[in-house]
């Protein structure tokens, strides 16, 4: 098939790779424009942009798809289908309707649960025992289109957002190849029940509230790393929590009740396993307390 691929972050790369590997004619790739990144704030292409260039694919990065010239240039590609994976721009109706087979979206949840921007993180935060990936026929709504294929993936007690991201990216790549094979059942409407929305992550969600339940804080640590990260303060110094597990114990919320870093929560306690001071390398809790002694009764905020 003649395919246009629209995607931006790492999540979308396996799907683009799979489409080229099985021989589809990816005539153009659309991705978000290069952004300043790193200490030098140099403009860097997105993960999809960089991969597409490595495969000698044409890349376009308009800031909007609403401009008449942009829509005309898209129409001239005369493609069979558009595949979308975490692109980041709203597709106007003219683009949704232009391809012969429409536009298919790879969404990282079992729709209609977790429509929206951050389905991977919200599934972990909510304590879901499974999530998955859905291939959806796009319409003008927010992840409301009919479902072609889906695949469930379990969320284990130690699953992190990074783990789930990689698993779902690979699953999405397999499903989109299957969806374009032509041997699939007709699309079915999404159920009207079970709809939830995965709101965009906010940086302040990373601040620990020690009055929360220990298991909820464990999920927060797993869901919000690497971004925006989960953190607390010790005597005014920010301490990022990279990994932690629920533990036994009681005390005032935020009180260190055991070594090296077992902290009381609103219900239960949290054992911090790996932490990172601002501007420093990640380290184990044992390494941290060797250089920054923490006595029992210390309050983390």
N, C-alpha and C positions, 0 to 999 in steps of 0.2 A: 504494500500500500504506500501511497504518497502521504507522508505524515509531517505535521508540524508539531514540535515538542515545545511546551512552555513550562519552565521550572527554574528555580533559583538555587536552593541550598543543597547540601550533601544528600538529603533525603531523596532528591529527585534523580541523582546520578545513576543509581543502579537501573532504574527504569529506562533511561535514555540509552545506557549501555546495552541493555537486553534487546531493545528495539533494533539497534544497529546490528547486533550479533546475529539475529535471526533473519536479517536481510531486508527489513523494511527500508524504504527510501525516505530517510529523514531529510526533507528538502530545506528545512530551516529550523533554527532553535531560537526561541524568544526567552530572554532572561532579564532580571533586574539590572540596571546600569551598574558599572563598577562603583564601589564605595571606598572612601578613605579608610585605611585599616592599619593597625600596628603603631609602633612608636613614631615612625616617620610620617604617619597619616598619608601614605602613598595609596593611590587608587588601585584597588585590586578587583579583578573580575570575580564574579560569583563562581561557586563550585561547578555549576552546570555550564557556565560560559567557558571556563577553563577546560573542562572535559570535552565540550563540543569542538573547541579549537584544536585540541589534540587529535581529534578525529577528522579534521579539515571540514567541519560542517559550518555553514553560514550561520552567524549569530546576529540577532537584532536585539537592541535593548531600548525600546521607546519608554519614555516616562509615563505615557498614557496610551491607551488603545482607542481613545475617543476621537482623535484627530482624523479628519477625512483622508489625508495623505497616508496615514498609517493603515487605516482600514482598506484603502485601495491597494496598497502594496501587499497586504495580506491576501486580499481576494485574488490577486494576480498569481499567487502561488498555486491555486487550483488543486487543493489537496483533498484526499479522501476523508481524513480524520485529524482532529487535534487531540493530543494527549497532554493533560495538565497535571502537574505535581508540585504543589507548594510554590506557585508562581509569584503571587503577591500583588497582582493587578486584577481588577474586575473586568470580565469579558463582556463587551457590549452585545446586545442582541444580534447585531449584524454578523459578528464573528461567531457567535454560538450557532447560527443557522447556516453559515457559509459552507462548511465542509459537507460532503455527501453523507457521511455517517455522524455528523455533529461533533461535539467535544466531550471527551471522556476524562473524568477526574479520578486521580488516585488519592483517596482520603484515608488518613491513618486512624480510623475508628470503625466500629460496627454501626453504621448509620441505621436509625436516626439518633443514636446516642453520640454525643460530643460532636455536633456540628460546630464549625468555627475554627478559630486560629490555633488553639493549643490542645488538641485532643490527646496527645500522648501524655503530657504532664497532668492534665485534668483527670484522666483515668486513674493514674497512680494516686493522686491526691485524694480522690473520692473513695479509695479502697476497693476499686473494681477488681474482680478476680480474673477477668479476661477483657481483652479488647480485640482489635483486629484491623484489617484493611478492607476497604470497599472500592470497587470500580463503579462509578456512577455516571449516568448520562446527564450532563450539565444542563441546567435551565437557569432562569434569571434569579432564582432564590438563593439563599445561603445554604449550600449543601443539601438542597431539597430534591434533587433529581432522582429519577428512577434508578434502581440498583440492577447491575448486570451480574456482578460476581462479588463474593465476600469470603474472607477467610479469618477464622478466629485464632487468637494467640493468647495463651495463659499469661497472667501477671503473677509471678511468684513473690514470696515474701521478701526476697532480696533483689527483685528486678528494679533497675534504675531507668531513668528516662533515656540515657545513652544506649543501654541494652535494647530497650524497646524500639527506639529509633532505628537501629540497625536491622533488627528482626523484621520490622514492618516495611522498611525500605526494600529489603530483599523480597519479601512476600508480595509487595505491590508490583515489583518488576516481573515476577512470575505471572501474576494475575493479568497484567495488561497485555502480555504476550498471548495468554490464553484468550483474552477478550477479543483480540484482533485476529484470532485464528479462524473465526467464523463458525466454530462449533460450540456455541453456547446457547442457553435458553434465552427467551425474550426478556427484556428488562421488566422489572416489576416495581410498582409504586412503593415508596417507603411507608411503613406503618404510621398511623396518626398518633399512636401512643409511644411513650418511651423517648420523646424528644428532649434532649438536653443540649446546652450550648457551652462550648469550651472557650471562655473568654480569654483574650490576649493576656499574656503574663505581664505583671507589673513588677518593677524592681523591688518595691517595698514588701512584696509577698515573701521575700527571702529573710526578713528579720524574724528571729525566733520569738515566739510568745511562750515562755516556760509554763504558763498556766494551762497550756493545751495538754491533751493526753499524749503519753509517750509514743504510742503507736501512730498517732496522727503526725507527730514530729518526725518520726522515722520515715513516714511516707513523704513528708515535705522535703527532707534531705535527699531522698531518692528521686523525687520528681523535679526538683529545681536545680540540680547540678547537671550540666555545667552552667546554665544560665537561668535565672539571675544569680544563683548561688544562695545558700542558706548561711546566715551569720548571726553572731551575738557579740557582746562586748564584755571584756574583762578590764575593769578599771579604765574604761575609756578607749581601750585598744580593740579594734575589730578583729574577731577571730572567725574565720570561715570554717564551717563544718562540712567536710567532704564525705565522710561516711560515719554512720552511727547505727546502733541497734538498741531496741528496748531492753531494759534491765529491771531487776527487782530493787525496791527501795522506796523510802518515803522521806520527805523533807519539805522545806519551803521551796516553792517554784524558783528554779535558777540556782539553788544551793548545791555545791559540790559535796556529795555525801559518800563518795568512795573514790579509790584511786584506779588509774591515774586521773580519769575525768568522767566520773559517773555523776550525772546531774539530775536532781529531783525535778519532776514535772507536776502538772496539775493532778495527774493520775499516773503512778508508776515513775520510772526514771529512764534516762537515756544515757547510754555509754558512748562517748565520743571516741571513735577509733582513729580517724585521720582528720587533721585540721591544718589550717594555713593562716599565718599572720599576714597582715597587709604588706606587700612588697617582698615577702619571703617565699621559700619553697614549701611545698606540701610536706608534712611529716606525720609520724605516728603520734598518738597521745603521749606515749612514753617519752619520745624525743622532745616533745613540747615541754613537758613538765620538768625535764632535766635542765632545760635552759630558762624556764619560767616557772619556778616553784608555785604550786597551787595547794594551799592548805585546806583541810576539811572545813566546811562552813563558808568558804569563799562564795560570793554571789556573782553569777554571770547574768548579764542583763540582755 
